[in-house]
Amino acid sequence: MRLSEKQQIFTACIGKLILFASSKEYGLTQGDGYRDPRVFGEMGEKRSYASKNSVHKIRLAHDFNLFVKGEFISDGGHPAWLELGEHWECLHKDARWGGRFDDANHFSFEHWGCK
C-alpha cells in the first residue's frame, strides 16, 4: 500500500475515533499531529523532542488531549483512555495506541516498523 493511501485511511480512522469519543461525551482537543521534518528532522533523524522514527513525521500519528466531564485527564491509566485506545485498535490492522507503550494520548498507524 502506498503511503498516501495509508494516510487517507488513517485520517478517516481519526474521524471515527473523534466521533466515538463524542458519543461517550468525552472531549478531545488537538495535540501534536504532523511534525514537519524541517523542524523535527527526516525519518531516522533526531531533532527537537520528537523520536527519530516518529510516524508523526509521515502523517500517521496524532496526539489528543482528553476531557471527561470538563476535567482534563492527564493520567494515562484513566479508563476513558483505555476505552479510546481499545476502540482505536479495532479500527485498522495497523492501528497502534500509545497507551501500550506509556503514551496514552498517542494514536498512530504502524509503518516501516515504526509506531
DOPA-471158 format. One record per residue: residue in three letters; y, z, x of N, C-alpha, C in turn. Coordinates in steps of 0.001 Angstrom, whole numbers, plus 500000, padded with zeros to 6 digits. Example, Ala and Ser with C-alpha at 12.3 -4.5 7.8 and 13.67 -1.06 7.14 Angstrom:
2
<rec><residu>ALA</residu><n_v>494310</n_v><n_w>507800</n_w><n_u>513190</n_u><ca_v>495500</ca_v><ca_w>507800</ca_w><ca_u>512300</ca_u><c_v>496700</c_v><c_w>507800</c_w><c_u>513200</c_u></rec>
<rec><residu>SER</residu><n_v>497750</n_v><n_w>507080</n_w><n_u>512850</n_u><ca_v>498940</ca_v><ca_w>507140</ca_w><ca_u>513670</ca_u><c_v>500030</c_v><c_w>507870</c_w><c_u>512900</c_u></rec>
//
This chain:
115
<rec><residu>MET</residu><n_v>498824</n_v><n_w>500000</n_w><n_u>500846</n_u><ca_v>500000</ca_v><ca_w>500000</ca_w><ca_u>500000</ca_u><c_v>501247</c_v><c_w>500000</c_w><c_u>500898</c_u></rec>
<rec><residu>ARG</residu><n_v>502197</n_v><n_w>499147</n_w><n_u>500543</n_u><ca_v>503454</ca_v><ca_w>499102</ca_w><ca_u>501284</ca_u><c_v>504236</c_v><c_w>500393</c_w><c_u>501053</c_u></rec>
<rec><residu>LEU</residu><n_v>505029</n_v><n_w>500766</n_w><n_u>502062</n_u><ca_v>505836</ca_v><ca_w>501982</ca_w><ca_u>501966</ca_u><c_v>506765</c_v><c_w>501921</c_w><c_u>500759</c_u></rec>
<rec><residu>SER</residu><n_v>507386</n_v><n_w>500784</n_w><n_u>500510</n_u><ca_v>508321</ca_v><ca_w>500677</ca_w><ca_u>499378</ca_u><c_v>507613</c_v><c_w>500908</c_w><c_u>498043</c_u></rec>
<rec><residu>GLU</residu><n_v>506371</n_v><n_w>500469</n_w><n_u>497934</n_u><ca_v>505602</ca_v><ca_w>500718</ca_w><ca_u>496702</ca_u><c_v>505331</c_v><c_w>502209</c_w><c_u>496538</c_u></rec>
<rec><residu>LYS</residu><n_v>504969</n_v><n_w>502853</n_w><n_u>497631</n_u><ca_v>504687</ca_v><ca_w>504289</ca_w><ca_u>497585</ca_u><c_v>505955</c_v><c_w>505070</c_w><c_u>497251</c_u></rec>
<rec><residu>GLN</residu><n_v>507098</n_v><n_w>504645</n_w><n_u>497796</n_u><ca_v>508366</ca_v><ca_w>505306</ca_w><ca_u>497499</ca_u><c_v>508701</c_v><c_w>505205</c_w><c_u>496007</c_u></rec>
<rec><residu>GLN</residu><n_v>508398</n_v><n_w>504073</n_w><n_u>495411</n_u><ca_v>508671</ca_v><ca_w>503892</ca_w><ca_u>493986</ca_u><c_v>507781</c_v><c_w>504791</c_w><c_u>493139</c_u></rec>
<rec><residu>ILE</residu><n_v>506519</n_v><n_w>504920</n_w><n_u>493508</n_u><ca_v>505602</ca_v><ca_w>505811</ca_w><ca_u>492787</ca_u><c_v>506056</c_v><c_w>507260</c_w><c_u>492964</c_u></rec>
<rec><residu>PHE</residu><n_v>506452</n_v><n_w>507614</n_w><n_u>494194</n_u><ca_v>506945</ca_v><ca_w>508956</ca_w><ca_u>494473</ca_u><c_v>508143</c_v><c_w>509289</c_w><c_u>493577</c_u></rec>
<rec><residu>THR</residu><n_v>509080</n_v><n_w>508368</n_w><n_u>493479</n_u><ca_v>510272</ca_v><ca_w>508594</ca_w><ca_u>492664</ca_u><c_v>509902</c_v><c_w>508804</c_w><c_u>491200</c_u></rec>
<rec><residu>ALA</residu><n_v>508967</n_v><n_w>508020</n_w><n_u>490696</n_u><ca_v>508513</ca_v><ca_w>508193</ca_w><ca_u>489311</ca_u><c_v>507860</c_v><c_w>509565</c_w><c_u>489133</c_u></rec>
<rec><residu>CYS</residu><n_v>507083</n_v><n_w>509994</n_w><n_u>490112</n_u><ca_v>506432</ca_v><ca_w>511306</ca_w><ca_u>490026</ca_u><c_v>507453</c_v><c_w>512438</c_w><c_u>490086</c_u></rec>
<rec><residu>ILE</residu><n_v>508511</n_v><n_w>512269</n_w><n_u>490872</n_u><ca_v>509583</ca_v><ca_w>513278</ca_w><ca_u>490901</ca_u><c_v>510182</c_v><c_w>513406</c_w><c_u>489504</c_u></rec>
<rec><residu>GLY</residu><n_v>510388</n_v><n_w>512280</n_w><n_u>488838</n_u><ca_v>510888</ca_v><ca_w>512314</ca_w><ca_u>487457</ca_u><c_v>509966</c_v><c_w>513090</c_w><c_u>486542</c_u></rec>
<rec><residu>LYS</residu><n_v>508670</n_v><n_w>512878</n_w><n_u>486692</n_u><ca_v>507686</ca_v><ca_w>513607</ca_w><ca_u>485874</ca_u><c_v>507722</c_v><c_w>515100</c_w><c_u>486176</c_u></rec>
<rec><residu>LEU</residu><n_v>507889</n_v><n_w>515453</n_w><n_u>487451</n_u><ca_v>507981</ca_v><ca_w>516866</ca_w><ca_u>487828</ca_u><c_v>509204</c_v><c_w>517515</c_w><c_u>487193</c_u></rec>
<rec><residu>ILE</residu><n_v>510327</n_v><n_w>516823</n_w><n_u>487222</n_u><ca_v>511553</ca_v><ca_w>517355</ca_w><ca_u>486633</ca_u><c_v>511379</c_v><c_w>517551</c_w><c_u>485132</c_u></rec>
<rec><residu>LEU</residu><n_v>510771</n_v><n_w>516589</n_w><n_u>484469</n_u><ca_v>510529</ca_v><ca_w>516717</ca_w><ca_u>483020</ca_u><c_v>509584</c_v><c_w>517879</c_w><c_u>482720</c_u></rec>
<rec><residu>PHE</residu><n_v>508553</n_v><n_w>518050</n_w><n_u>483562</n_u><ca_v>507621</ca_v><ca_w>519161</ca_w><ca_u>483374</ca_u><c_v>508348</c_v><c_w>520497</c_w><c_u>483531</c_u></rec>
<rec><residu>ALA</residu><n_v>509161</n_v><n_w>520599</n_w><n_u>484572</n_u><ca_v>509923</ca_v><ca_w>521841</ca_w><ca_u>484798</ca_u><c_v>510820</c_v><c_w>522129</c_w><c_u>483602</c_u></rec>
<rec><residu>SER</residu><n_v>511468</n_v><n_w>521110</n_w><n_u>483103</n_u><ca_v>512353</ca_v><ca_w>521267</ca_w><ca_u>481944</ca_u><c_v>511575</c_v><c_w>521722</c_w><c_u>480715</c_u></rec>
<rec><residu>SER</residu><n_v>510368</n_v><n_w>521194</n_w><n_u>480537</n_u><ca_v>509547</ca_v><ca_w>521589</ca_w><ca_u>479380</ca_u><c_v>509148</c_v><c_w>523064</c_w><c_u>479444</c_u></rec>
<rec><residu>LYS</residu><n_v>509118</n_v><n_w>523616</n_w><n_u>480648</n_u><ca_v>508799</ca_v><ca_w>525038</ca_w><ca_u>480855</ca_u><c_v>510063</c_v><c_w>525900</c_w><c_u>480864</c_u></rec>
<rec><residu>GLU</residu><n_v>511205</n_v><n_w>525238</n_w><n_u>480642</n_u><ca_v>512519</ca_v><ca_w>525891</ca_w><ca_u>480668</ca_u><c_v>512856</c_v><c_w>526453</c_w><c_u>482044</c_u></rec>
<rec><residu>TYR</residu><n_v>512353</n_v><n_w>525773</n_w><n_u>483080</n_u><ca_v>512732</ca_v><ca_w>526082</ca_w><ca_u>484453</ca_u><c_v>513909</c_v><c_w>525177</c_w><c_u>484801</c_u></rec>
<rec><residu>GLY</residu><n_v>514843</n_v><n_w>525709</n_w><n_u>485562</n_u><ca_v>515956</ca_v><ca_w>524901</ca_w><ca_u>486042</ca_u><c_v>515712</c_v><c_w>524473</c_w><c_u>487469</c_u></rec>
<rec><residu>LEU</residu><n_v>515984</n_v><n_w>523223</n_w><n_u>487752</n_u><ca_v>515894</ca_v><ca_w>522709</ca_w><ca_u>489116</ca_u><c_v>517247</c_v><c_w>522161</c_w><c_u>489532</c_u></rec>
<rec><residu>THR</residu><n_v>517621</n_v><n_w>522412</n_w><n_u>490765</n_u><ca_v>518771</ca_v><ca_w>521740</ca_w><ca_u>491355</ca_u><c_v>518294</c_v><c_w>521056</c_w><c_u>492627</c_u></rec>
<rec><residu>GLN</residu><n_v>519091</n_v><n_w>520080</n_w><n_u>493049</n_u><ca_v>518730</ca_v><ca_w>519286</ca_w><ca_u>494218</ca_u><c_v>518793</c_v><c_w>520102</c_w><c_u>495496</c_u></rec>
<rec><residu>GLY</residu><n_v>517789</n_v><n_w>519904</n_w><n_u>496320</n_u><ca_v>517796</ca_v><ca_w>520387</ca_w><ca_u>497691</ca_u><c_v>517767</c_v><c_w>519150</c_w><c_u>498581</c_u></rec>
<rec><residu>ASP</residu><n_v>517149</n_v><n_w>519241</n_w><n_u>499732</n_u><ca_v>517069</ca_v><ca_w>518075</ca_w><ca_u>500622</ca_u><c_v>516216</c_v><c_w>516984</c_w><c_u>500003</c_u></rec>
<rec><residu>GLY</residu><n_v>516706</n_v><n_w>515768</n_w><n_u>500127</n_u><ca_v>515945</ca_v><ca_w>514583</ca_w><ca_u>499746</ca_u><c_v>515771</c_v><c_w>513740</c_w><c_u>500998</c_u></rec>
<rec><residu>TYR</residu><n_v>516432</n_v><n_w>512621</n_w><n_u>501027</n_u><ca_v>516368</ca_v><ca_w>511718</ca_w><ca_u>502171</ca_u><c_v>517077</c_v><c_w>512335</c_w><c_u>503375</c_u></rec>
<rec><residu>ARG</residu><n_v>516438</n_v><n_w>512284</n_w><n_u>504507</n_u><ca_v>517036</ca_v><ca_w>512749</ca_w><ca_u>505759</ca_u><c_v>517277</c_v><c_w>511538</c_w><c_u>506651</c_u></rec>
<rec><residu>ASP</residu><n_v>518525</n_v><n_w>511171</n_w><n_u>506748</n_u><ca_v>518946</ca_v><ca_w>509982</ca_w><ca_u>507476</ca_u><c_v>518562</c_v><c_w>510087</c_w><c_u>508952</c_u></rec>
<rec><residu>PRO</residu><n_v>517815</n_v><n_w>509105</n_w><n_u>509455</n_u><ca_v>517404</ca_v><ca_w>509143</ca_w><ca_u>510862</ca_u><c_v>518574</c_v><c_w>509146</c_w><c_u>511847</c_u></rec>
<rec><residu>ARG</residu><n_v>519748</n_v><n_w>508680</n_w><n_u>511433</n_u><ca_v>520909</ca_v><ca_w>508729</ca_w><ca_u>512331</ca_u><c_v>521311</c_v><c_w>510164</c_w><c_u>512619</c_u></rec>
<rec><residu>VAL</residu><n_v>520960</n_v><n_w>511077</n_w><n_u>511710</n_u><ca_v>521281</ca_v><ca_w>512488</ca_w><ca_u>511884</ca_u><c_v>520052</c_v><c_w>513264</c_w><c_u>512346</c_u></rec>
<rec><residu>PHE</residu><n_v>518899</n_v><n_w>512977</n_w><n_u>511732</n_u><ca_v>517691</ca_v><ca_w>513773</ca_w><ca_u>511946</ca_u><c_v>516684</c_v><c_w>513130</c_w><c_u>512901</c_u></rec>
<rec><residu>GLY</residu><n_v>516953</n_v><n_w>511908</n_w><n_u>513359</n_u><ca_v>516039</ca_v><ca_w>511209</ca_w><ca_u>514254</ca_u><c_v>515043</c_v><c_w>510357</c_w><c_u>513492</c_u></rec>
<rec><residu>GLU</residu><n_v>514522</n_v><n_w>509352</n_w><n_u>514161</n_u><ca_v>513479</ca_v><ca_w>508493</ca_w><ca_u>513590</ca_u><c_v>512185</c_v><c_w>509292</c_w><c_u>513476</c_u></rec>
<rec><residu>MET</residu><n_v>511219</n_v><n_w>508747</n_w><n_u>512744</n_u><ca_v>509902</ca_v><ca_w>509395</ca_w><ca_u>512674</ca_u><c_v>509403</c_v><c_w>509601</c_w><c_u>514100</c_u></rec>
<rec><residu>GLY</residu><n_v>508929</n_v><n_w>510794</n_w><n_u>514373</n_u><ca_v>508432</ca_v><ca_w>511145</ca_w><ca_u>515693</ca_u><c_v>509480</c_v><c_w>511728</c_w><c_u>516621</c_u></rec>
<rec><residu>GLU</residu><n_v>510735</n_v><n_w>511735</n_w><n_u>516177</n_u><ca_v>511834</ca_v><ca_w>512263</ca_w><ca_u>516989</ca_u><c_v>512402</c_v><c_w>513513</c_w><c_u>516330</c_u></rec>
<rec><residu>LYS</residu><n_v>512566</n_v><n_w>514576</n_w><n_u>517093</n_u><ca_v>513110</ca_v><ca_w>515834</ca_w><ca_u>516587</ca_u><c_v>514594</c_v><c_w>515901</c_w><c_u>516876</c_u></rec>
<rec><residu>ARG</residu><n_v>515373</n_v><n_w>515975</n_w><n_u>515801</n_u><ca_v>516819</ca_v><ca_w>516187</ca_w><ca_u>515906</ca_u><c_v>517215</c_v><c_w>517098</c_w><c_u>514767</c_u></rec>
<rec><residu>SER</residu><n_v>518084</n_v><n_w>518018</n_w><n_u>515003</n_u><ca_v>518543</ca_v><ca_w>518973</ca_w><ca_u>513999</ca_u><c_v>517365</c_v><c_w>519841</c_w><c_u>513559</c_u></rec>
<rec><residu>TYR</residu><n_v>517381</n_v><n_w>520297</n_w><n_u>512301</n_u><ca_v>516345</ca_v><ca_w>521222</ca_w><ca_u>511829</ca_u><c_v>515110</c_v><c_w>520525</c_w><c_u>511277</c_u></rec>
<rec><residu>ALA</residu><n_v>515154</n_v><n_w>519220</n_w><n_u>511097</n_u><ca_v>514035</ca_v><ca_w>518500</ca_w><ca_u>510488</ca_u><c_v>512837</c_v><c_w>518418</c_w><c_u>511437</c_u></rec>
<rec><residu>SER</residu><n_v>511667</n_v><n_w>518442</n_w><n_u>510855</n_u><ca_v>510449</ca_v><ca_w>518204</ca_w><ca_u>511618</ca_u><c_v>510494</c_v><c_w>516786</c_w><c_u>512181</c_u></rec>
<rec><residu>LYS</residu><n_v>509896</n_v><n_w>516595</n_w><n_u>513334</n_u><ca_v>509924</ca_v><ca_w>515259</ca_w><ca_u>513929</ca_u><c_v>509192</c_v><c_w>514234</c_w><c_u>513077</c_u></rec>
<rec><residu>ASN</residu><n_v>508222</n_v><n_w>514689</n_w><n_u>512283</n_u><ca_v>507463</ca_v><ca_w>513779</ca_w><ca_u>511421</ca_u><c_v>507700</c_v><c_w>514059</c_w><c_u>509942</c_u></rec>
<rec><residu>SER</residu><n_v>508901</n_v><n_w>514439</n_w><n_u>509591</n_u><ca_v>509229</ca_v><ca_w>514748</ca_w><ca_u>508197</ca_u><c_v>509198</c_v><c_w>513487</c_w><c_u>507339</c_u></rec>
<rec><residu>VAL</residu><n_v>508441</n_v><n_w>513534</n_w><n_u>506249</n_u><ca_v>508427</ca_v><ca_w>512388</ca_w><ca_u>505336</ca_u><c_v>509711</c_v><c_w>512297</c_w><c_u>504517</c_u></rec>
<rec><residu>HIS</residu><n_v>510596</n_v><n_w>513279</n_w><n_u>504647</n_u><ca_v>511947</ca_v><ca_w>513139</ca_w><ca_u>504087</ca_u><c_v>512612</c_v><c_w>511900</c_w><c_u>504705</c_u></rec>
<rec><residu>LYS</residu><n_v>512291</n_v><n_w>511621</n_w><n_u>505966</n_u><ca_v>512914</ca_v><ca_w>510511</ca_w><ca_u>506692</ca_u><c_v>512504</c_v><c_w>509150</c_w><c_u>506146</c_u></rec>
<rec><residu>ILE</residu><n_v>511400</n_v><n_w>509108</n_w><n_u>505417</n_u><ca_v>510939</ca_v><ca_w>507836</ca_w><ca_u>504851</ca_u><c_v>510933</c_v><c_w>507882</c_w><c_u>503320</c_u></rec>
<rec><residu>ARG</residu><n_v>511757</n_v><n_w>508749</n_w><n_u>502760</n_u><ca_v>511980</ca_v><ca_w>508858</ca_w><ca_u>501310</ca_u><c_v>510704</c_v><c_w>509195</c_w><c_u>500533</c_u></rec>
<rec><residu>LEU</residu><n_v>509887</n_v><n_w>510087</n_w><n_u>501118</n_u><ca_v>508672</ca_v><ca_w>510529</ca_w><ca_u>500435</ca_u><c_v>508614</c_v><c_w>512049</c_w><c_u>500315</c_u></rec>
<rec><residu>ALA</residu><n_v>509763</n_v><n_w>512710</n_w><n_u>500284</n_u><ca_v>509795</ca_v><ca_w>514162</ca_w><ca_u>500091</ca_u><c_v>511108</c_v><c_w>514560</c_w><c_u>499431</c_u></rec>
<rec><residu>HIS</residu><n_v>511023</n_v><n_w>515622</n_w><n_u>498661</n_u><ca_v>512227</ca_v><ca_w>516184</ca_w><ca_u>498052</ca_u><c_v>512041</c_v><c_w>517690</c_w><c_u>497918</c_u></rec>
<rec><residu>ASP</residu><n_v>513108</n_v><n_w>518422</n_w><n_u>498218</n_u><ca_v>513135</ca_v><ca_w>519870</ca_w><ca_u>498051</ca_u><c_v>513996</c_v><c_w>520203</c_w><c_u>496838</c_u></rec>
<rec><residu>PHE</residu><n_v>513578</n_v><n_w>521214</n_w><n_u>496108</n_u><ca_v>514318</ca_v><ca_w>521659</ca_w><ca_u>494933</ca_u><c_v>514623</c_v><c_w>523141</c_w><c_u>495035</c_u></rec>
<rec><residu>ASN</residu><n_v>515648</n_v><n_w>523564</n_w><n_u>494310</n_u><ca_v>515942</ca_v><ca_w>524978</ca_w><ca_u>494097</ca_u><c_v>515487</c_v><c_w>525282</c_w><c_u>492676</c_u></rec>
<rec><residu>LEU</residu><n_v>514826</n_v><n_w>526398</n_w><n_u>492486</n_u><ca_v>514223</ca_v><ca_w>526762</ca_w><ca_u>491196</ca_u><c_v>514948</c_v><c_w>527944</c_w><c_u>490572</c_u></rec>
<rec><residu>PHE</residu><n_v>515179</n_v><n_w>527831</n_w><n_u>489262</n_u><ca_v>515781</ca_v><ca_w>528902</ca_w><ca_u>488482</ca_u><c_v>514906</c_v><c_w>529172</c_w><c_u>487268</c_u></rec>
<rec><residu>VAL</residu><n_v>514603</n_v><n_w>530437</n_w><n_u>487037</n_u><ca_v>513846</ca_v><ca_w>530862</ca_w><ca_u>485865</ca_u><c_v>514734</c_v><c_w>531835</c_w><c_u>485093</c_u></rec>
<rec><residu>LYS</residu><n_v>515017</n_v><n_w>531474</n_w><n_u>483851</n_u><ca_v>515935</ca_v><ca_w>532265</ca_w><ca_u>483008</ca_u><c_v>517251</c_v><c_w>532519</c_w><c_u>483726</c_u></rec>
<rec><residu>GLY</residu><n_v>517730</n_v><n_w>531507</n_w><n_u>484436</n_u><ca_v>519009</ca_v><ca_w>531592</ca_w><ca_u>485131</ca_u><c_v>518964</c_v><c_w>532274</c_w><c_u>486485</c_u></rec>
<rec><residu>GLU</residu><n_v>517824</n_v><n_w>532840</n_w><n_u>486860</n_u><ca_v>517700</ca_v><ca_w>533555</ca_w><ca_u>488137</ca_u><c_v>517124</c_v><c_w>532637</c_w><c_u>489205</c_u></rec>
<rec><residu>PHE</residu><n_v>517827</n_v><n_w>532558</n_w><n_u>490346</n_u><ca_v>517350</ca_v><ca_w>531775</ca_w><ca_u>491480</ca_u><c_v>516075</c_v><c_w>532404</c_w><c_u>492026</c_u></rec>
<rec><residu>ILE</residu><n_v>515043</n_v><n_w>531590</n_w><n_u>492183</n_u><ca_v>513752</ca_v><ca_w>532086</ca_w><ca_u>492659</ca_u><c_v>513580</c_v><c_w>531669</c_w><c_u>494124</c_u></rec>
<rec><residu>SER</residu><n_v>513744</n_v><n_w>532631</n_w><n_u>495009</n_u><ca_v>513592</ca_v><ca_w>532357</ca_w><ca_u>496438</ca_u><c_v>512191</c_v><c_w>532703</c_w><c_u>496943</c_u></rec>
<rec><residu>ASP</residu><n_v>511447</n_v><n_w>533476</n_w><n_u>496161</n_u><ca_v>510097</ca_v><ca_w>533895</ca_w><ca_u>496539</ca_u><c_v>509114</c_v><c_w>532754</c_w><c_u>496282</c_u></rec>
<rec><residu>GLY</residu><n_v>508591</n_v><n_w>532180</n_w><n_u>497359</n_u><ca_v>507636</ca_v><ca_w>531079</ca_w><ca_u>497235</ca_u><c_v>506341</c_v><c_w>531457</c_w><c_u>496552</c_u></rec>
<rec><residu>GLY</residu><n_v>506073</n_v><n_w>532742</n_w><n_u>496395</n_u><ca_v>504869</ca_v><ca_w>533191</ca_w><ca_u>495710</ca_u><c_v>505056</c_v><c_w>533379</c_w><c_u>494213</c_u></rec>
<rec><residu>HIS</residu><n_v>506251</n_v><n_w>533092</n_w><n_u>493709</n_u><ca_v>506527</ca_v><ca_w>533244</ca_w><ca_u>492277</ca_u><c_v>505611</c_v><c_w>532324</c_w><c_u>491475</c_u></rec>
<rec><residu>PRO</residu><n_v>505085</n_v><n_w>532811</n_w><n_u>490333</n_u><ca_v>504170</ca_v><ca_w>531999</ca_w><ca_u>489521</ca_u><c_v>504751</c_v><c_w>530652</c_w><c_u>489071</c_u></rec>
<rec><residu>ALA</residu><n_v>506056</n_v><n_w>530559</n_w><n_u>488901</n_u><ca_v>506656</ca_v><ca_w>529281</ca_w><ca_u>488499</ca_u><c_v>506487</c_v><c_w>528233</c_w><c_u>489599</c_u></rec>
<rec><residu>TRP</residu><n_v>506624</n_v><n_w>528651</n_w><n_u>490872</n_u><ca_v>506395</ca_v><ca_w>527703</ca_w><ca_u>491964</ca_u><c_v>504958</c_v><c_w>527208</c_w><c_u>491951</c_u></rec>
<rec><residu>LEU</residu><n_v>504025</n_v><n_w>528121</n_w><n_u>491756</n_u><ca_v>502616</ca_v><ca_w>527733</ca_w><ca_u>491718</ca_u><c_v>502362</c_v><c_w>526749</c_w><c_u>490582</c_u></rec>
<rec><residu>GLU</residu><n_v>502921</n_v><n_w>527014</n_w><n_u>489427</n_u><ca_v>502742</ca_v><ca_w>526122</ca_w><ca_u>488284</ca_u><c_v>503303</c_v><c_w>524726</c_w><c_u>488588</c_u></rec>
<rec><residu>LEU</residu><n_v>504497</n_v><n_w>524673</n_w><n_u>489164</n_u><ca_v>505089</ca_v><ca_w>523384</ca_w><ca_u>489515</ca_u><c_v>504276</c_v><c_w>522681</c_w><c_u>490599</c_u></rec>
<rec><residu>GLY</residu><n_v>503856</n_v><n_w>523439</n_w><n_u>491597</n_u><ca_v>503077</ca_v><ca_w>522854</ca_w><ca_u>492690</ca_u><c_v>501756</c_v><c_w>522286</c_w><c_u>492235</c_u></rec>
<rec><residu>GLU</residu><n_v>501049</n_v><n_w>523013</n_w><n_u>491399</n_u><ca_v>499763</ca_v><ca_w>522520</ca_w><ca_u>490904</ca_u><c_v>499948</c_v><c_w>521298</c_w><c_u>490015</c_u></rec>
<rec><residu>HIS</residu><n_v>501005</n_v><n_w>521294</n_w><n_u>489228</n_u><ca_v>501294</ca_v><ca_w>520112</ca_w><ca_u>488406</ca_u><c_v>501577</c_v><c_w>518914</c_w><c_u>489314</c_u></rec>
<rec><residu>TRP</residu><n_v>502395</n_v><n_w>519115</n_w><n_u>490344</n_u><ca_v>502727</ca_v><ca_w>518046</ca_w><ca_u>491280</ca_u><c_v>501460</c_v><c_w>517451</c_w><c_u>491897</c_u></rec>
<rec><residu>GLU</residu><n_v>500557</n_v><n_w>518304</n_w><n_u>492332</n_u><ca_v>499339</ca_v><ca_w>517843</ca_w><ca_u>492999</ca_u><c_v>498454</c_v><c_w>517006</c_w><c_u>492079</c_u></rec>
<rec><residu>CYS</residu><n_v>498603</n_v><n_w>517166</n_w><n_u>490786</n_u><ca_v>497806</ca_v><ca_w>516391</ca_w><ca_u>489828</ca_u><c_v>498407</c_v><c_w>515015</c_w><c_u>489537</c_u></rec>
<rec><residu>LEU</residu><n_v>499636</n_v><n_w>514776</n_w><n_u>489967</n_u><ca_v>500314</ca_v><ca_w>513533</ca_w><ca_u>489615</ca_u><c_v>499877</c_v><c_w>512325</c_w><c_u>490437</c_u></rec>
<rec><residu>HIS</residu><n_v>499403</n_v><n_w>512557</n_w><n_u>491660</n_u><ca_v>499023</ca_v><ca_w>511429</ca_w><ca_u>492526</ca_u><c_v>498116</c_v><c_w>511931</c_w><c_u>493641</c_u></rec>
<rec><residu>LYS</residu><n_v>497233</n_v><n_w>511064</n_w><n_u>494100</n_u><ca_v>496281</ca_v><ca_w>511463</ca_w><ca_u>495157</ca_u><c_v>496967</c_v><c_w>511837</c_w><c_u>496472</c_u></rec>
<rec><residu>ASP</residu><n_v>498156</n_v><n_w>511321</n_w><n_u>496727</n_u><ca_v>498874</ca_v><ca_w>511637</ca_w><ca_u>497961</ca_u><c_v>499883</c_v><c_w>512767</c_w><c_u>497810</c_u></rec>
<rec><residu>ALA</residu><n_v>500003</n_v><n_w>513332</n_w><n_u>496610</n_u><ca_v>500990</ca_v><ca_w>514390</ca_w><ca_u>496363</ca_u><c_v>500601</c_v><c_w>515655</c_w><c_u>497124</c_u></rec>
<rec><residu>ARG</residu><n_v>501568</n_v><n_w>516199</n_w><n_u>497843</n_u><ca_v>501377</ca_v><ca_w>517441</ca_w><ca_u>498594</ca_u><c_v>502484</c_v><c_w>518409</c_w><c_u>498206</c_u></rec>
<rec><residu>TRP</residu><n_v>502100</n_v><n_w>519638</n_w><n_u>497957</n_u><ca_v>503058</ca_v><ca_w>520680</ca_w><ca_u>497614</ca_u><c_v>503209</c_v><c_w>521614</c_w><c_u>498797</c_u></rec>
<rec><residu>GLY</residu><n_v>504442</n_v><n_w>521872</n_w><n_u>499183</n_u><ca_v>504725</ca_v><ca_w>522707</ca_w><ca_u>500342</ca_u><c_v>504275</c_v><c_w>524146</c_w><c_u>500228</c_u></rec>
<rec><residu>GLY</residu><n_v>504015</n_v><n_w>524620</n_w><n_u>499023</n_u><ca_v>503515</ca_v><ca_w>525979</ca_w><ca_u>498853</ca_u><c_v>502175</c_v><c_w>526194</c_w><c_u>499538</c_u></rec>
<rec><residu>ARG</residu><n_v>501484</n_v><n_w>525117</n_w><n_u>499827</n_u><ca_v>500203</ca_v><ca_w>525207</ca_w><ca_u>500545</ca_u><c_v>500421</c_v><c_w>525416</c_w><c_u>502042</c_u></rec>
<rec><residu>PHE</residu><n_v>501677</n_v><n_w>525189</n_w><n_u>502501</n_u><ca_v>501984</ca_v><ca_w>525413</ca_w><ca_u>503915</ca_u><c_v>503317</c_v><c_w>526133</c_w><c_u>504078</c_u></rec>
<rec><residu>ASP</residu><n_v>503539</n_v><n_w>527113</n_w><n_u>503205</n_u><ca_v>504651</ca_v><ca_w>528066</ca_w><ca_u>503314</ca_u><c_v>506042</c_v><c_w>527429</c_w><c_u>503154</c_u></rec>
<rec><residu>ASP</residu><n_v>506133</n_v><n_w>526443</n_w><n_u>502242</n_u><ca_v>507409</ca_v><ca_w>525765</ca_w><ca_u>501974</ca_u><c_v>507433</c_v><c_w>525375</c_w><c_u>500489</c_u></rec>
<rec><residu>ALA</residu><n_v>507455</n_v><n_w>526388</n_w><n_u>499609</n_u><ca_v>507212</ca_v><ca_w>526194</ca_w><ca_u>498173</ca_u><c_v>508154</c_v><c_w>525221</c_w><c_u>497492</c_u></rec>
<rec><residu>ASN</residu><n_v>509342</n_v><n_w>525010</n_w><n_u>498025</n_u><ca_v>510283</ca_v><ca_w>524127</ca_w><ca_u>497338</ca_u><c_v>510139</c_v><c_w>522658</c_w><c_u>497744</c_u></rec>
<rec><residu>HIS</residu><n_v>509135</n_v><n_w>522358</n_w><n_u>498538</n_u><ca_v>508919</ca_v><ca_w>521022</ca_w><ca_u>499103</ca_u><c_v>507833</c_v><c_w>520270</c_w><c_u>498324</c_u></rec>
<rec><residu>PHE</residu><n_v>508199</n_v><n_w>519072</n_w><n_u>497867</n_u><ca_v>507277</ca_v><ca_w>518201</ca_w><ca_u>497136</ca_u><c_v>507269</c_v><c_w>516857</c_w><c_u>497850</c_u></rec>
<rec><residu>SER</residu><n_v>506086</n_v><n_w>516399</n_w><n_u>498248</n_u><ca_v>506036</ca_v><ca_w>515189</ca_w><ca_u>499066</ca_u><c_v>504783</c_v><c_w>514374</c_w><c_u>498760</c_u></rec>
<rec><residu>PHE</residu><n_v>504773</n_v><n_w>513181</n_w><n_u>499352</n_u><ca_v>503578</ca_v><ca_w>512332</ca_w><ca_u>499396</ca_u><c_v>503172</c_v><c_w>512241</c_w><c_u>500864</c_u></rec>
<rec><residu>GLU</residu><n_v>501891</n_v><n_w>512392</n_w><n_u>501119</n_u><ca_v>501398</ca_v><ca_w>512211</ca_w><ca_u>502493</ca_u><c_v>501457</c_v><c_w>510736</c_w><c_u>502834</c_u></rec>
<rec><residu>HIS</residu><n_v>501868</n_v><n_w>510456</n_w><n_u>504075</n_u><ca_v>501933</ca_v><ca_w>509082</ca_w><ca_u>504560</ca_u><c_v>501792</c_v><c_w>509111</c_w><c_u>506071</c_u></rec>
<rec><residu>TRP</residu><n_v>500976</n_v><n_w>508228</n_w><n_u>506616</n_u><ca_v>500726</ca_v><ca_w>508183</ca_w><ca_u>508054</ca_u><c_v>500234</c_v><c_w>509530</c_w><c_u>508574</c_u></rec>
<rec><residu>GLY</residu><n_v>499531</n_v><n_w>510287</n_w><n_u>507730</n_u><ca_v>499023</ca_v><ca_w>511598</ca_w><ca_u>508117</ca_u><c_v>500056</c_v><c_w>512715</c_w><c_u>508095</c_u></rec>
<rec><residu>CYS</residu><n_v>501275</n_v><n_w>512404</n_w><n_u>507661</n_u><ca_v>502359</ca_v><ca_w>513403</ca_w><ca_u>507610</ca_u><c_v>502585</c_v><c_w>513811</c_w><c_u>506171</c_u></rec>
<rec><residu>LYS</residu><n_v>503004</n_v><n_w>515079</n_w><n_u>505978</n_u><ca_v>503261</ca_v><ca_w>515562</ca_w><ca_u>504628</ca_u><c_v>504566</c_v><c_w>516293</c_w><c_u>504538</c_u></rec>
//
